[in-house]
């Protein structure tokens, strides 16, 4: 199948992360002949432009990336890691293949893959799960402390790779999880897969299973922490999950 005929893969990163954190996963998918989109969310970055940005801003930004492709009749598989799951759920509303087909339109989102993701019911307020670092005074931005990240995000990642990932972490808007959500994952009219990371130290496995059930998602389990895309074996599994979801 020619590349232009394959589904587009859209990856939505988590809090404090940048697309570069996912380069092994992106490269693995690209090597199979897919177009991969991985925008840097407006809620995450090093400068002050992120201040005041919410998940709705990130969702609107993500829709801007999606629309040119679905308007060309392309199908899309969306991946949301951690906070990216919130953005994914909001961004694809009305853009699924089923919804667009009902309007006589070609193209659309066919599948969502949540990786240790935050998925909350409609009209709920999301609560960040980490405290401000000790002595932090800029309450408009959240910083991820290196020691916290080492233990909770990258505890099973090889040391050199983990240290590099920590250096690449940036700020997160303090209101990134506001306001209330407009849509829930259960309302998304597309196939859903939830990858449960059973050794996750920041999104508990118990909460992951609950979110997967609430979303009506197929569950795939990995014996790893919060960042499977930084582990060689787990990255290969993720690539296979994406290819299967793409149906090619």
C-alpha atoms as an extended CHARMM CRD file, in Angstrom:
* protein
*
       248  EXT
         1         1  UNK       CA              0.0000000000        0.0000000000        0.0000000000  PROA      1               0.0000000000
         2         2  UNK       CA              1.3670000000        3.4030000000       -0.9520000000  PROA      2               0.0000000000
         3         3  UNK       CA              2.0960000000        5.8150000000        1.8930000000  PROA      3               0.0000000000
         4         4  UNK       CA             -0.6070000000        8.2670000000        0.8120000000  PROA      4               0.0000000000
         5         5  UNK       CA             -3.1990000000        5.4800000000        1.1020000000  PROA      5               0.0000000000
         6         6  UNK       CA             -2.2620000000        4.5390000000        4.6500000000  PROA      6               0.0000000000
         7         7  UNK       CA             -3.8940000000        6.1480000000        7.6670000000  PROA      7               0.0000000000
         8         8  UNK       CA             -2.1760000000        9.1680000000        9.1580000000  PROA      8               0.0000000000
         9         9  UNK       CA             -0.9000000000        8.6480000000       12.7070000000  PROA      9               0.0000000000
        10        10  UNK       CA             -1.3270000000       11.5490000000       15.1290000000  PROA      10              0.0000000000
        11        11  UNK       CA              0.5860000000       11.3510000000       18.4140000000  PROA      11              0.0000000000
        12        12  UNK       CA             -0.3880000000       13.6470000000       21.2950000000  PROA      12              0.0000000000
        13        13  UNK       CA              2.2610000000       13.9230000000       23.9820000000  PROA      13              0.0000000000
        14        14  UNK       CA              1.8450000000       14.0680000000       27.7360000000  PROA      14              0.0000000000
        15        15  UNK       CA              2.4140000000       16.8290000000       30.2770000000  PROA      15              0.0000000000
        16        16  UNK       CA              5.9330000000       18.2720000000       30.4730000000  PROA      16              0.0000000000
        17        17  UNK       CA              6.9150000000       16.2280000000       27.4360000000  PROA      17              0.0000000000
        18        18  UNK       CA              7.8100000000       17.2760000000       23.9090000000  PROA      18              0.0000000000
        19        19  UNK       CA              7.4880000000       15.2010000000       20.7230000000  PROA      19              0.0000000000
        20        20  UNK       CA             11.1990000000       14.3580000000       20.8620000000  PROA      20              0.0000000000
        21        21  UNK       CA             10.5210000000       12.1410000000       23.8850000000  PROA      21              0.0000000000
        22        22  UNK       CA              8.6040000000        9.8530000000       21.5230000000  PROA      22              0.0000000000
        23        23  UNK       CA             11.1580000000        9.7070000000       18.7240000000  PROA      23              0.0000000000
        24        24  UNK       CA             11.7290000000        5.9330000000       18.9880000000  PROA      24              0.0000000000
        25        25  UNK       CA              8.0050000000        5.3030000000       18.6460000000  PROA      25              0.0000000000
        26        26  UNK       CA              7.6790000000        7.8680000000       15.8490000000  PROA      26              0.0000000000
        27        27  UNK       CA             10.6520000000        6.3790000000       13.9940000000  PROA      27              0.0000000000
        28        28  UNK       CA              9.2330000000        2.8780000000       14.3830000000  PROA      28              0.0000000000
        29        29  UNK       CA              5.9050000000        3.8970000000       12.8890000000  PROA      29              0.0000000000
        30        30  UNK       CA              7.5260000000        5.9060000000       10.1010000000  PROA      30              0.0000000000
        31        31  UNK       CA              9.6900000000        2.9160000000        9.1910000000  PROA      31              0.0000000000
        32        32  UNK       CA              6.4740000000        1.0880000000        8.3320000000  PROA      32              0.0000000000
        33        33  UNK       CA              5.5750000000        3.7310000000        5.7740000000  PROA      33              0.0000000000
        34        34  UNK       CA              3.1950000000        5.9580000000        7.7500000000  PROA      34              0.0000000000
        35        35  UNK       CA              2.9050000000        9.7230000000        7.9720000000  PROA      35              0.0000000000
        36        36  UNK       CA              3.2670000000       10.7170000000       11.6290000000  PROA      36              0.0000000000
        37        37  UNK       CA              2.0980000000       14.0210000000       13.0930000000  PROA      37              0.0000000000
        38        38  UNK       CA              3.3190000000       14.9870000000       16.5710000000  PROA      38              0.0000000000
        39        39  UNK       CA              2.5980000000       18.6440000000       17.3220000000  PROA      39              0.0000000000
        40        40  UNK       CA              3.9910000000       20.3860000000       20.3960000000  PROA      40              0.0000000000
        41        41  UNK       CA              0.9330000000       21.2610000000       22.4550000000  PROA      41              0.0000000000
        42        42  UNK       CA              0.2820000000       24.9000000000       23.3220000000  PROA      42              0.0000000000
        43        43  UNK       CA             -0.1020000000       23.8740000000       26.9820000000  PROA      43              0.0000000000
        44        44  UNK       CA              3.5000000000       22.6910000000       27.1590000000  PROA      44              0.0000000000
        45        45  UNK       CA              6.7480000000       24.5200000000       26.5070000000  PROA      45              0.0000000000
        46        46  UNK       CA              9.7340000000       26.3880000000       27.8380000000  PROA      46              0.0000000000
        47        47  UNK       CA              8.4940000000       29.9740000000       27.4480000000  PROA      47              0.0000000000
        48        48  UNK       CA              5.6130000000       31.9780000000       28.8950000000  PROA      48              0.0000000000
        49        49  UNK       CA              3.3250000000       31.4760000000       25.8930000000  PROA      49              0.0000000000
        50        50  UNK       CA              1.8460000000       28.4410000000       27.6660000000  PROA      50              0.0000000000
        51        51  UNK       CA              0.4530000000       30.5410000000       30.5330000000  PROA      51              0.0000000000
        52        52  UNK       CA             -3.3280000000       30.3880000000       30.6580000000  PROA      52              0.0000000000
        53        53  UNK       CA             -3.5920000000       27.6440000000       28.0200000000  PROA      53              0.0000000000
        54        54  UNK       CA             -6.0640000000       24.8300000000       28.7110000000  PROA      54              0.0000000000
        55        55  UNK       CA             -6.7980000000       21.4060000000       27.2790000000  PROA      55              0.0000000000
        56        56  UNK       CA             -9.4420000000       23.0460000000       25.0950000000  PROA      56              0.0000000000
        57        57  UNK       CA             -6.7440000000       25.2230000000       23.5060000000  PROA      57              0.0000000000
        58        58  UNK       CA             -4.6420000000       22.1090000000       22.9200000000  PROA      58              0.0000000000
        59        59  UNK       CA             -7.6390000000       20.2820000000       21.4590000000  PROA      59              0.0000000000
        60        60  UNK       CA             -8.3880000000       23.1590000000       19.0810000000  PROA      60              0.0000000000
        61        61  UNK       CA             -4.7450000000       23.1740000000       18.0020000000  PROA      61              0.0000000000
        62        62  UNK       CA             -4.8570000000       19.4140000000       17.4310000000  PROA      62              0.0000000000
        63        63  UNK       CA             -7.9900000000       19.7200000000       15.3100000000  PROA      63              0.0000000000
        64        64  UNK       CA             -6.1250000000       22.1950000000       13.1000000000  PROA      64              0.0000000000
        65        65  UNK       CA             -3.5440000000       19.4940000000       12.4300000000  PROA      65              0.0000000000
        66        66  UNK       CA             -6.2240000000       16.8790000000       11.7790000000  PROA      66              0.0000000000
        67        67  UNK       CA             -8.6170000000       18.7600000000        9.5190000000  PROA      67              0.0000000000
        68        68  UNK       CA             -6.4590000000       19.1060000000        6.3740000000  PROA      68              0.0000000000
        69        69  UNK       CA             -5.9280000000       15.3440000000        6.3440000000  PROA      69              0.0000000000
        70        70  UNK       CA             -9.5070000000       14.2560000000        7.0050000000  PROA      70              0.0000000000
        71        71  UNK       CA            -10.7400000000       16.8330000000        4.4950000000  PROA      71              0.0000000000
        72        72  UNK       CA             -8.5150000000       15.0560000000        1.9480000000  PROA      72              0.0000000000
        73        73  UNK       CA            -10.3840000000       11.8680000000        2.7690000000  PROA      73              0.0000000000
        74        74  UNK       CA             -7.5770000000       10.3790000000        4.8570000000  PROA      74              0.0000000000
        75        75  UNK       CA             -8.2370000000        8.1560000000        7.8270000000  PROA      75              0.0000000000
        76        76  UNK       CA             -6.3910000000        8.8580000000       11.0740000000  PROA      76              0.0000000000
        77        77  UNK       CA             -5.2740000000        6.8660000000       14.1140000000  PROA      77              0.0000000000
        78        78  UNK       CA             -4.8260000000        9.0610000000       17.1980000000  PROA      78              0.0000000000
        79        79  UNK       CA             -2.4500000000        8.1750000000       20.0440000000  PROA      79              0.0000000000
        80        80  UNK       CA             -2.7490000000        9.9570000000       23.3850000000  PROA      80              0.0000000000
        81        81  UNK       CA             -0.1700000000        9.4240000000       26.1150000000  PROA      81              0.0000000000
        82        82  UNK       CA             -1.0040000000       10.4860000000       29.6860000000  PROA      82              0.0000000000
        83        83  UNK       CA             -2.3910000000       14.0640000000       29.5180000000  PROA      83              0.0000000000
        84        84  UNK       CA             -2.5560000000       13.6080000000       25.7700000000  PROA      84              0.0000000000
        85        85  UNK       CA             -5.5410000000       11.3300000000       26.3340000000  PROA      85              0.0000000000
        86        86  UNK       CA             -7.5960000000       14.2960000000       27.5300000000  PROA      86              0.0000000000
        87        87  UNK       CA             -6.6480000000       16.2970000000       24.4610000000  PROA      87              0.0000000000
        88        88  UNK       CA             -7.3090000000       13.3840000000       22.1180000000  PROA      88              0.0000000000
        89        89  UNK       CA            -10.8060000000       12.8210000000       23.4690000000  PROA      89              0.0000000000
        90        90  UNK       CA            -11.7390000000       16.4680000000       23.0260000000  PROA      90              0.0000000000
        91        91  UNK       CA            -10.0090000000       16.9150000000       19.6700000000  PROA      91              0.0000000000
        92        92  UNK       CA            -11.6660000000       14.0720000000       17.7590000000  PROA      92              0.0000000000
        93        93  UNK       CA            -15.2710000000       14.9780000000       18.6440000000  PROA      93              0.0000000000
        94        94  UNK       CA            -17.2060000000       15.1370000000       15.3870000000  PROA      94              0.0000000000
        95        95  UNK       CA            -14.1880000000       14.0510000000       13.3410000000  PROA      95              0.0000000000
        96        96  UNK       CA            -14.5360000000       10.2730000000       13.5410000000  PROA      96              0.0000000000
        97        97  UNK       CA            -15.0160000000        8.3380000000       10.3250000000  PROA      97              0.0000000000
        98        98  UNK       CA            -18.4630000000        7.2150000000       11.5020000000  PROA      98              0.0000000000
        99        99  UNK       CA            -19.6290000000       10.7640000000       12.2080000000  PROA      99              0.0000000000
       100       100  UNK       CA            -18.2240000000       12.1850000000        8.9890000000  PROA      100             0.0000000000
       101       101  UNK       CA            -19.6550000000        9.3290000000        6.9190000000  PROA      101             0.0000000000
       102       102  UNK       CA            -23.0870000000       10.1240000000        8.3430000000  PROA      102             0.0000000000
       103       103  UNK       CA            -22.6450000000       13.6280000000        6.9040000000  PROA      103             0.0000000000
       104       104  UNK       CA            -21.5900000000       12.3010000000        3.5120000000  PROA      104             0.0000000000
       105       105  UNK       CA            -17.9310000000       13.1970000000        4.1210000000  PROA      105             0.0000000000
       106       106  UNK       CA            -14.9000000000       11.0280000000        3.5050000000  PROA      106             0.0000000000
       107       107  UNK       CA            -12.0420000000       10.5880000000        5.9270000000  PROA      107             0.0000000000
       108       108  UNK       CA            -11.9540000000       10.7200000000        9.6910000000  PROA      108             0.0000000000
       109       109  UNK       CA            -10.5400000000        9.2220000000       12.8770000000  PROA      109             0.0000000000
       110       110  UNK       CA            -10.9250000000        5.4520000000       12.9270000000  PROA      110             0.0000000000
       111       111  UNK       CA             -9.1480000000        4.5660000000       16.1490000000  PROA      111             0.0000000000
       112       112  UNK       CA             -7.8520000000        6.0210000000       19.4180000000  PROA      112             0.0000000000
       113       113  UNK       CA             -4.9760000000        4.4950000000       21.3470000000  PROA      113             0.0000000000
       114       114  UNK       CA             -4.6280000000        5.6410000000       24.9390000000  PROA      114             0.0000000000
       115       115  UNK       CA             -1.2900000000        4.9470000000       26.6580000000  PROA      115             0.0000000000
       116       116  UNK       CA             -1.4940000000        5.1970000000       30.4480000000  PROA      116             0.0000000000
       117       117  UNK       CA             -3.8090000000        8.0730000000       29.7120000000  PROA      117             0.0000000000
       118       118  UNK       CA             -6.0560000000       10.4320000000       31.6260000000  PROA      118             0.0000000000
       119       119  UNK       CA             -9.6520000000        9.8010000000       30.5350000000  PROA      119             0.0000000000
       120       120  UNK       CA            -12.3700000000       11.4110000000       32.6120000000  PROA      120             0.0000000000
       121       121  UNK       CA            -16.1770000000       11.5440000000       32.3860000000  PROA      121             0.0000000000
       122       122  UNK       CA            -17.8660000000       14.4320000000       30.6190000000  PROA      122             0.0000000000
       123       123  UNK       CA            -18.2590000000       17.6200000000       32.6680000000  PROA      123             0.0000000000
       124       124  UNK       CA            -15.5520000000       16.6900000000       35.1570000000  PROA      124             0.0000000000
       125       125  UNK       CA            -12.6180000000       18.8160000000       36.2300000000  PROA      125             0.0000000000
       126       126  UNK       CA             -9.1990000000       17.2510000000       35.7880000000  PROA      126             0.0000000000
       127       127  UNK       CA             -6.7770000000       17.4380000000       38.7030000000  PROA      127             0.0000000000
       128       128  UNK       CA             -3.0100000000       17.4020000000       38.1210000000  PROA      128             0.0000000000
       129       129  UNK       CA             -1.4520000000       14.5740000000       40.0930000000  PROA      129             0.0000000000
       130       130  UNK       CA              1.8900000000       16.0960000000       41.0340000000  PROA      130             0.0000000000
       131       131  UNK       CA              2.8100000000       18.8140000000       43.5100000000  PROA      131             0.0000000000
       132       132  UNK       CA              4.8090000000       21.9320000000       42.7220000000  PROA      132             0.0000000000
       133       133  UNK       CA              8.5190000000       21.3760000000       43.4050000000  PROA      133             0.0000000000
       134       134  UNK       CA              9.6530000000       22.6350000000       46.7960000000  PROA      134             0.0000000000
       135       135  UNK       CA             10.2650000000       26.3740000000       46.6790000000  PROA      135             0.0000000000
       136       136  UNK       CA              8.6230000000       26.8390000000       43.2750000000  PROA      136             0.0000000000
       137       137  UNK       CA              7.0700000000       30.3020000000       43.0130000000  PROA      137             0.0000000000
       138       138  UNK       CA              5.7730000000       30.5680000000       39.4280000000  PROA      138             0.0000000000
       139       139  UNK       CA              2.2370000000       29.3450000000       40.0200000000  PROA      139             0.0000000000
       140       140  UNK       CA              1.2340000000       29.9720000000       36.3930000000  PROA      140             0.0000000000
       141       141  UNK       CA              3.5000000000       27.1770000000       35.1550000000  PROA      141             0.0000000000
       142       142  UNK       CA              4.1870000000       23.6880000000       36.4870000000  PROA      142             0.0000000000
       143       143  UNK       CA              7.7160000000       22.3550000000       36.5400000000  PROA      143             0.0000000000
       144       144  UNK       CA              8.5000000000       18.6620000000       36.7420000000  PROA      144             0.0000000000
       145       145  UNK       CA             11.2710000000       18.1590000000       39.2910000000  PROA      145             0.0000000000
       146       146  UNK       CA             14.0420000000       15.9090000000       38.0090000000  PROA      146             0.0000000000
       147       147  UNK       CA             14.0460000000       13.5470000000       40.9840000000  PROA      147             0.0000000000
       148       148  UNK       CA             10.2610000000       13.1920000000       40.8250000000  PROA      148             0.0000000000
       149       149  UNK       CA             10.4860000000       12.4210000000       37.1060000000  PROA      149             0.0000000000
       150       150  UNK       CA             13.2240000000        9.8650000000       37.6320000000  PROA      150             0.0000000000
       151       151  UNK       CA             11.0820000000        7.9310000000       40.1090000000  PROA      151             0.0000000000
       152       152  UNK       CA              7.6200000000        8.4010000000       38.6380000000  PROA      152             0.0000000000
       153       153  UNK       CA              8.1080000000        8.7770000000       34.8790000000  PROA      153             0.0000000000
       154       154  UNK       CA             11.3330000000        7.0120000000       33.9710000000  PROA      154             0.0000000000
       155       155  UNK       CA             12.0130000000        4.5530000000       36.7780000000  PROA      155             0.0000000000
       156       156  UNK       CA             12.5530000000        1.5880000000       34.4400000000  PROA      156             0.0000000000
       157       157  UNK       CA             14.3040000000        3.4900000000       31.6470000000  PROA      157             0.0000000000
       158       158  UNK       CA             18.0320000000        2.9470000000       31.0430000000  PROA      158             0.0000000000
       159       159  UNK       CA             19.9840000000        5.6020000000       32.9710000000  PROA      159             0.0000000000
       160       160  UNK       CA             21.4980000000        7.5390000000       30.0780000000  PROA      160             0.0000000000
       161       161  UNK       CA             18.2160000000        7.6060000000       28.1970000000  PROA      161             0.0000000000
       162       162  UNK       CA             16.3290000000        8.6160000000       31.3670000000  PROA      162             0.0000000000
       163       163  UNK       CA             18.7590000000       11.4660000000       32.0900000000  PROA      163             0.0000000000
       164       164  UNK       CA             18.3340000000       12.7410000000       28.5440000000  PROA      164             0.0000000000
       165       165  UNK       CA             14.5350000000       12.5450000000       28.8660000000  PROA      165             0.0000000000
       166       166  UNK       CA             14.6500000000       14.4960000000       32.1330000000  PROA      166             0.0000000000
       167       167  UNK       CA             16.7420000000       17.2470000000       30.5160000000  PROA      167             0.0000000000
       168       168  UNK       CA             14.1450000000       17.5600000000       27.7450000000  PROA      168             0.0000000000
       169       169  UNK       CA             11.1880000000       18.0880000000       30.0860000000  PROA      169             0.0000000000
       170       170  UNK       CA              9.5880000000       21.5300000000       29.8800000000  PROA      170             0.0000000000
       171       171  UNK       CA              6.8830000000       23.5120000000       31.7090000000  PROA      171             0.0000000000
       172       172  UNK       CA              3.1750000000       22.7540000000       31.7430000000  PROA      172             0.0000000000
       173       173  UNK       CA              0.4370000000       25.3770000000       31.9650000000  PROA      173             0.0000000000
       174       174  UNK       CA             -0.9690000000       25.4080000000       35.4960000000  PROA      174             0.0000000000
       175       175  UNK       CA             -4.5050000000       25.4740000000       34.0600000000  PROA      175             0.0000000000
       176       176  UNK       CA             -3.8850000000       22.8230000000       31.3950000000  PROA      176             0.0000000000
       177       177  UNK       CA             -6.5770000000       20.6290000000       32.9310000000  PROA      177             0.0000000000
       178       178  UNK       CA             -9.2430000000       23.3570000000       33.0720000000  PROA      178             0.0000000000
       179       179  UNK       CA            -12.0670000000       23.9790000000       32.3610000000  PROA      179             0.0000000000
       180       180  UNK       CA            -14.5900000000       21.1330000000       32.4760000000  PROA      180             0.0000000000
       181       181  UNK       CA            -14.4530000000       18.6120000000       29.6580000000  PROA      181             0.0000000000
       182       182  UNK       CA            -16.9630000000       18.7890000000       26.8280000000  PROA      182             0.0000000000
       183       183  UNK       CA            -16.7660000000       15.1410000000       25.7760000000  PROA      183             0.0000000000
       184       184  UNK       CA            -15.9800000000       11.7870000000       27.3700000000  PROA      184             0.0000000000
       185       185  UNK       CA            -14.0640000000        8.8920000000       25.8580000000  PROA      185             0.0000000000
       186       186  UNK       CA            -17.1660000000        6.6890000000       25.9620000000  PROA      186             0.0000000000
       187       187  UNK       CA            -18.8300000000        9.1000000000       23.5240000000  PROA      187             0.0000000000
       188       188  UNK       CA            -16.0810000000        8.8070000000       20.9120000000  PROA      188             0.0000000000
       189       189  UNK       CA            -17.4760000000        6.8570000000       17.9710000000  PROA      189             0.0000000000
       190       190  UNK       CA            -14.2920000000        5.0430000000       17.0040000000  PROA      190             0.0000000000
       191       191  UNK       CA            -12.4130000000        1.9210000000       18.0390000000  PROA      191             0.0000000000
       192       192  UNK       CA            -10.4960000000        2.4500000000       21.2840000000  PROA      192             0.0000000000
       193       193  UNK       CA             -7.5020000000        0.7010000000       22.7770000000  PROA      193             0.0000000000
       194       194  UNK       CA             -6.0980000000        1.4160000000       26.2240000000  PROA      194             0.0000000000
       195       195  UNK       CA             -2.5050000000        0.3910000000       26.9270000000  PROA      195             0.0000000000
       196       196  UNK       CA             -2.2210000000       -0.2230000000       30.6630000000  PROA      196             0.0000000000
       197       197  UNK       CA              1.2860000000        0.2470000000       32.0540000000  PROA      197             0.0000000000
       198       198  UNK       CA              1.1620000000       -2.0560000000       35.0650000000  PROA      198             0.0000000000
       199       199  UNK       CA              4.1690000000       -0.5740000000       36.8730000000  PROA      199             0.0000000000
       200       200  UNK       CA              3.2060000000        3.0700000000       36.3770000000  PROA      200             0.0000000000
       201       201  UNK       CA              4.1190000000        5.2800000000       39.3470000000  PROA      201             0.0000000000
       202       202  UNK       CA              2.1520000000        8.3690000000       38.2930000000  PROA      202             0.0000000000
       203       203  UNK       CA             -1.1060000000        7.0290000000       36.8180000000  PROA      203             0.0000000000
       204       204  UNK       CA             -2.0040000000        4.0390000000       38.9450000000  PROA      204             0.0000000000
       205       205  UNK       CA             -2.8220000000        0.7740000000       37.1500000000  PROA      205             0.0000000000
       206       206  UNK       CA             -6.1090000000        0.6670000000       39.0600000000  PROA      206             0.0000000000
       207       207  UNK       CA             -7.1130000000        4.0410000000       37.6190000000  PROA      207             0.0000000000
       208       208  UNK       CA             -5.9720000000        2.9690000000       34.1640000000  PROA      208             0.0000000000
       209       209  UNK       CA             -8.2300000000       -0.0880000000       34.2190000000  PROA      209             0.0000000000
       210       210  UNK       CA            -11.1410000000        2.0440000000       35.4160000000  PROA      210             0.0000000000
       211       211  UNK       CA            -10.6210000000        4.5700000000       32.6500000000  PROA      211             0.0000000000
       212       212  UNK       CA            -10.3190000000        1.8600000000       30.0260000000  PROA      212             0.0000000000
       213       213  UNK       CA            -13.5870000000        0.3060000000       31.1820000000  PROA      213             0.0000000000
       214       214  UNK       CA            -15.3580000000        3.6780000000       31.2550000000  PROA      214             0.0000000000
       215       215  UNK       CA            -14.1330000000        4.4040000000       27.7290000000  PROA      215             0.0000000000
       216       216  UNK       CA            -15.2270000000        1.0210000000       26.4080000000  PROA      216             0.0000000000
       217       217  UNK       CA            -11.6770000000        0.3590000000       25.2570000000  PROA      217             0.0000000000
       218       218  UNK       CA             -9.8630000000       -2.8700000000       24.5420000000  PROA      218             0.0000000000
       219       219  UNK       CA             -7.1260000000       -3.3400000000       27.1530000000  PROA      219             0.0000000000
       220       220  UNK       CA             -3.5410000000       -4.2850000000       26.3430000000  PROA      220             0.0000000000
       221       221  UNK       CA             -1.1610000000       -4.6790000000       29.2670000000  PROA      221             0.0000000000
       222       222  UNK       CA              2.5230000000       -3.8360000000       29.4160000000  PROA      222             0.0000000000
       223       223  UNK       CA              4.8030000000       -4.7100000000       32.3290000000  PROA      223             0.0000000000
       224       224  UNK       CA              6.4410000000       -1.3030000000       32.5230000000  PROA      224             0.0000000000
       225       225  UNK       CA              6.2560000000        2.2000000000       33.9460000000  PROA      225             0.0000000000
       226       226  UNK       CA              4.7820000000        5.3940000000       32.5300000000  PROA      226             0.0000000000
       227       227  UNK       CA              7.1020000000        5.6840000000       29.5150000000  PROA      227             0.0000000000
       228       228  UNK       CA              6.9980000000        2.5250000000       27.3630000000  PROA      228             0.0000000000
       229       229  UNK       CA              8.0970000000        4.5530000000       24.3260000000  PROA      229             0.0000000000
       230       230  UNK       CA             11.5700000000        4.8280000000       25.9000000000  PROA      230             0.0000000000
       231       231  UNK       CA             11.9130000000        1.0520000000       26.2680000000  PROA      231             0.0000000000
       232       232  UNK       CA             13.0210000000       -1.0040000000       23.2630000000  PROA      232             0.0000000000
       233       233  UNK       CA             10.7660000000       -4.0470000000       23.6490000000  PROA      233             0.0000000000
       234       234  UNK       CA              7.7260000000       -2.0160000000       24.6750000000  PROA      234             0.0000000000
       235       235  UNK       CA              8.2200000000        0.4350000000       21.8050000000  PROA      235             0.0000000000
       236       236  UNK       CA              8.1110000000       -2.4810000000       19.3670000000  PROA      236             0.0000000000
       237       237  UNK       CA              4.8480000000       -3.6210000000       20.9480000000  PROA      237             0.0000000000
       238       238  UNK       CA              3.4090000000       -0.1030000000       20.6600000000  PROA      238             0.0000000000
       239       239  UNK       CA              4.3390000000        0.0520000000       16.9860000000  PROA      239             0.0000000000
       240       240  UNK       CA              2.5270000000       -3.2450000000       16.4000000000  PROA      240             0.0000000000
       241       241  UNK       CA             -0.5350000000       -1.9180000000       18.2630000000  PROA      241             0.0000000000
       242       242  UNK       CA             -0.5860000000        1.1580000000       16.0450000000  PROA      242             0.0000000000
       243       243  UNK       CA             -0.1930000000       -0.8660000000       12.8410000000  PROA      243             0.0000000000
       244       244  UNK       CA             -3.0100000000       -3.1710000000       13.8990000000  PROA      244             0.0000000000
       245       245  UNK       CA             -5.2480000000       -0.2020000000       14.7020000000  PROA      245             0.0000000000
       246       246  UNK       CA             -4.4140000000        1.2830000000       11.3160000000  PROA      246             0.0000000000
       247       247  UNK       CA             -5.6020000000       -1.9320000000        9.7000000000  PROA      247             0.0000000000
       248       248  UNK       CA             -2.7430000000       -2.0640000000        7.1990000000  PROA      248             0.0000000000
